[in-house]
Amino acid sequence: MTEIKIYHNPRCSKSRQTLQLLQDNNITPEIILYLESPPTKNDLKNLLKKLGISARELLRTSEQAYKEAGLSDASLTGNQLLEAMIKEPKLIQRPIVVAGNNAVLGRPPENVLELIK
């Protein structure tokens, strides 16, 4: 089976539920604590490609840092949004589960089932 990775925040209930769902399916993923070791711009670009979404769709719009940085400005480029996520990794939607060339957001956690079934 393809190696499974989870970009995980242990303080997030959806992230914990997603990790538990993987473990319940006998999968021990590589856990990436992205708040402690933020992804690089290349990492984020690869994740976006695997997720099939834009940088804006990866942003957590409910975070205070989103409002403070003015990230709702539609004129901001994808690269500018990626830079903001690198600077403040809590702006990245979570959890992200990666299997080979595919990835899903674990919101809801059951989304990961499409990767592992």
Backbone as a ProteinNet text record, in pm:
[ID]
protein_1_A
[PRIMARY]
MTEIKIYHNPRCSKSRQTLQLLQDNNITPEIILYLESPPTKNDLKNLLKKLGISARELLRTSEQAYKEAGLSDASLTGNQLLEAMIKEPKLIQRPIVVAGNNAVLGRPPENVLELIK
[TERTIARY]
84	0	88.2	38.8	107.3	121.9	235.6	256.6	155.1	98.9	-0.5	63.6	39.2	87.5	-32.5	-24.3	-127.4	-61.1	-105.2	-64	-158.9	-105.2	-185.8	-163.6	-273	-268.8	-341.1	-267	-329	-434	-434.1	-531.9	-664.3	-668.1	-788	-868	-995.7	-1078.5	-1092.9	-1108.7	-1121.8	-992.8	-880.5	-752	-737.8	-774.5	-768.3	-863.7	-983.7	-1080.9	-1030.8	-968.4	-915.7	-803.3	-712.7	-604.2	-661.7	-761.8	-823.6	-889.3	-953.2	-1017.2	-913.1	-799.2	-690.8	-644.4	-621.5	-574.2	-677.8	-805.9	-912.3	-914.1	-856.5	-846.9	-707.6	-639.4	-507.4	-401.7	-411.1	-312.4	-238.8	-107	-22.8	45.3	-15.5	39.5	164.2	241.3	348	277.2	304.1	238.5	330.9	281.4	356.6	290	360.5	309.9	344.6	258.1	289.9	299.5	245.2	261.1	402.6	464.3	601.7	703.5	670.1	757.6	676.5	660.7	575.8	623.6	529	566.1	631.4	715.2	777.3	676.7	712.8	625.5	608.2	717.6	706.7	616	628.4	540.1	394.1	364.5	226.3	177.8	263.8	224.7	193.1	275	249.4	118.8	93.7	-32.1	-151.7	-142.5	-252.8	-280.6	-173.4	-189	-258.2	-214.3	-273.7	-418	-447.9	-583.7	-674.5	-613.9	-692.8	-767.8	-706	-769.1	-670.5	-722.3	-639.1	-583.9	-486.5	-429.9	-539.4	-628.2	-736	-825	-849.6	-933.9	-866.5	-735.5	-661.7	-656.3	-698.4	-692.7	-805.3	-769.1	-868	-913	-1029.1	-1077.3	-1127.9	-1146.1	-1196	-1084.8	-960.2	-847.5	-833.1	-798.5	-774.7	-664	-560.9	-448.8	-496.5	-602	-659.2	-712.4	-786.8	-845.6	-736.9	-643.6	-537.8	-449.6	-425.1	-338.3	-414.1	-545.4	-623.5	-628.2	-630	-622	-751.3	-856.8	-980.3	-971	-865.5	-841.9	-829.7	-926.9	-931.3	-815.8	-746.3	-635.9	-506.1	-503.9	-383.4	-361.8	-237.7	-204.5	-193.5	-193.7	-173.4	-41.8	63.9	194.1	190.4	119	106.6	32.3	-69.3	-143.9	-56.2	23.8	115.5	216.6	268.7	364	299.6	173.1	102.1	88	61.3	47	180.3	288.4	420.6	453.4	420.6	446.7	358.8	233.1	134.7	71.3	136.7	84.1	-54.3	-97.9	-232.7	-339.2	-299	-391	-422.7	-348.4	-366.8	-481.5	-574	-683.2	-624.1	-692.3	-642.9	-757.5	-724.3	-599.7	-596.1	-475.8	-457.4	-397	-458.8	-408.2	-362.8	-240.1	-178.5	-149.1	-184.7	-152	-102	29.3	86.8	60.7	-4	-32.2	-169.1	-234.7	-368.1	-368	-458.4	-472.9	-617.3	-659.6	-792	-780.9	-874.4	-890.9	-980.4	-942.9	-1021.9	-1135.4	-1207.9	-1325.2	-1439.1	-1522.8	-1525.7	-1421.3	-1390.6	-1288.5	-1314.1	-1439.7	-1473.9	-1420.5	-1379.7	-1320	-1199.2	-1126.6	-1007	-1038.5	-1161.5	-1198	-1179.7	-1198.2	-1180.8	-1034.4	-942.1	-799.8	-759.4	-824.6	-775.8	-860	-971.1	-1058.2	-1034.7
-119	0	125.1	230.5	358.2	414.1	478.8	542.8	655.3	660.7	762.3	864.3	991.5	1100.3	1182.2	1233.3	1324.3	1450.7	1564.3	1693.3	1718.8	1708.9	1691.9	1804.5	1844.3	1935.9	1863.6	1814.5	1737.1	1814.6	1946.3	2026.4	2039	1994.5	2005.3	1875.4	1885.9	1765.3	1691.4	1763.3	1696.5	1623.1	1682.4	1618.7	1491.3	1498.8	1379.6	1271.4	1311.3	1213.6	1147	1225	1170.9	1072.3	1108	1016.8	888.5	900	781.7	694.4	756.8	682.2	603	663.9	593.1	474.3	498.8	392.4	281.2	316.7	216.2	128.1	178.5	102.2	40.7	21.2	-43.1	30.5	162.1	244.7	327.6	318	399.5	503.3	621	721.4	788	845.5	935.5	1062.7	1104.9	1223.3	1343.3	1443	1566.5	1674.2	1717.1	1822.6	1956.4	1998.6	2111	2244.7	2255.4	2379.9	2392.2	2276.4	2274.9	2277.1	2211.5	2206	2248.4	2379.6	2427.4	2378.3	2349.9	2309.7	2425.9	2390.7	2491.2	2532.2	2631.3	2673.6	2558.8	2487	2372	2264.4	2237.9	2139.8	2180.5	2307.7	2355.7	2347.1	2381.3	2372.1	2227	2134.2	1991.7	1946.8	1993.4	1958.2	2011.8	2135.4	2193.9	2113	2071.7	1990.6	1858	1793.6	1664.7	1680	1792.2	1818.3	1866.2	1925.8	1980.2	2107.1	2188.3	2311.9	2428.6	2549.1	2669.5	2702.8	2791.2	2836.6	2898.6	2974.3	3038.2	2932.5	2821.6	2715.9	2642.6	2655.3	2590.1	2676.6	2801.6	2893.4	2869.6	2881.5	2879.1	3023.9	3055.9	3193.5	3234.4	3138.8	3170.5	3211.8	3197.4	3233	3384.8	3430.6	3572.9	3624.3	3541.8	3581.7	3610.3	3542.7	3566.4	3708.8	3746.9	3880.7	3987.3	3963.1	4060.4	4086	3982.4	3996.4	4045	4063.6	4110.7	4011.7	3883.2	3779.5	3761.6	3831	3823.9	3908.1	3986.4	4070.6	3981.8	3992.5	3907.6	3933.4	4044.8	4074.7	4002.6	3938.5	3865.6	3744.5	3723	3609.6	3481	3369.9	3241.4	3237.2	3292.5	3295.3	3377.8	3489.1	3570.6	3493.5	3419.7	3339.9	3227.8	3165.1	3060.9	3117.8	3235.8	3301	3324.8	3365.8	3388.4	3258	3146.9	3016.4	2967.9	2998.2	2958.8	3037.7	3165.6	3251.9	3214.2	3181.1	3144.3	3010.2	2897.8	2768.2	2733.6	2802.2	2774.8	2818.1	2892.6	2932.5	2818.7	2708	2594.8	2506.7	2476.8	2384.4	2253.4	2190.1	2065.6	1970.8	1846.3	1781.1	1755.1	1734.2	1693.7	1554.1	1462.8	1325.7	1301.4	1249.4	1227.4	1079.1	1028.2	890.8	897.5	885.6	892.7	1027.3	1025.6	1149.2	1208.3	1154.2	1200.3	1252	1343.9	1397.9	1442.3	1444.9	1497.1	1576.1	1667.4	1736	1649.3	1633.6	1553	1631.7	1703.2	1777.8	1745.3	1651.7	1571.7	1459.6	1401.7	1296	1181.1	1151	1039.6	1059	1180.9	1204.8	1115.6	1079	998	857.9	813.8	679	662.2	770.6	761.1	734.3	768	741.6	599.2	543.2	416.9	296.7	315.2	201.8	156.7
0	0	0	-61.6	-66	75	97.8	227.4	245.7	364.2	397.6	491.5	462.8	548.4	593.1	714.5	762.5	815.2	762.1	815	931.6	1051	1171.6	1271.8	1334.2	1448.3	1562.1	1662.4	1770	1850.2	1840.7	1914.9	1840.2	1715.9	1631.8	1637.7	1672.3	1685.6	1552.4	1441.7	1310.5	1274.1	1309.1	1282.1	1366.1	1491.4	1578.6	1529.2	1487.4	1436.3	1308.7	1223.3	1097.7	1125.7	1215.1	1252.3	1310.7	1396	1456.1	1349.7	1251.9	1143.1	1063.5	1037.4	969.5	1053.6	1181.6	1270.9	1283	1285.3	1291.7	1167.3	1057.7	932.7	915.7	1029.3	1033.3	951.1	951.5	882.1	986.7	981.9	1069.2	980.1	972.3	880.5	937.3	846.8	888.8	934.6	1057.3	1112.7	1096.9	1026.5	1006.7	1091.6	1194.1	1281.3	1215.7	1125.4	1038.1	1110.6	1231.2	1305.8	1361.2	1390.3	1440.7	1327.2	1216.6	1099.1	977.4	958.1	847.8	711.9	623.7	487.6	412.8	317	230.8	123.6	46.5	-63.3	-163.3	-193.1	-284.2	-226	-94.9	-30.3	-49.5	-24.3	-37.2	-181.3	-277.5	-418.3	-455.4	-407.1	-433	-368.2	-246.5	-180	-257.1	-303.5	-380.3	-506	-572.5	-694.9	-661.7	-554.8	-516	-469.5	-403.6	-356.5	-469.3	-572.9	-683.1	-643.8	-556.3	-511.2	-525.8	-507.4	-514.7	-375.9	-373.8	-246.7	-159.7	-219.9	-142.9	-75.7	-143.8	-86.8	28.7	39.4	147.4	273.4	261.2	375.1	475	601.7	710	732	681	686.4	824.4	913.4	1047.3	1143.6	1103.1	1189.9	1200.8	1319.6	1342	1249.8	1229.1	1142.2	999.6	954.9	821.6	813.2	915.3	917.9	933.6	1024.6	1051.6	930	850.8	733.3	609.8	621.7	507.5	393	425	321.6	241.9	281.2	202.7	75.6	62.9	-54.4	-179	-268.1	-387.9	-484	-468.5	-559.9	-520.5	-404.3	-362.7	-452.7	-490.6	-577.3	-495.2	-565.4	-499.8	-424.6	-485.3	-419.1	-291.4	-292.2	-171.3	-61.5	-100.3	-2.7	52.7	-34	12.4	110.8	81.1	172	308.5	308.2	434.5	512.8	441.9	509.6	565	496.4	545.5	672.1	669.1	784.2	903.5	877.2	980.2	942	972.8	928.6	983.6	1089.4	1139.1	1038.1	934.9	828.9	732.2	740.8	648.9	698.5	606.9	640.9	691.5	782.4	839.4	866	875.8	838.2	687.7	638.3	498.7	502.3	429.4	421.1	278.3	266.7	136	117.9	1.4	-37.8	-181.7	-198.9	-333.1	-397.4	-515.5	-588.5	-557	-455.3	-418.3	-275.5	-249	-114.1	-95.5	30.6	65.5	194.9	210.4	337.7	425.2	549.6	642.8	704.9	624.1	669.2	575.2	610.3	732.2	727.9	844	849.6	753.1	724.5	635.3	493.8	459	327	302.7	409.6	390.6	341.3	359.4	316.7	165.3	88.4	-57.4	-94.9	-7.1	-32.9	4.3	103.4	159.8	123	57.5	21.4	-119
[MASK]
+++++++++++++++++++++++++++++++++++++++++++++++++++++++++++++++++++++++++++++++++++++++++++++++++++++++++++++++++++++

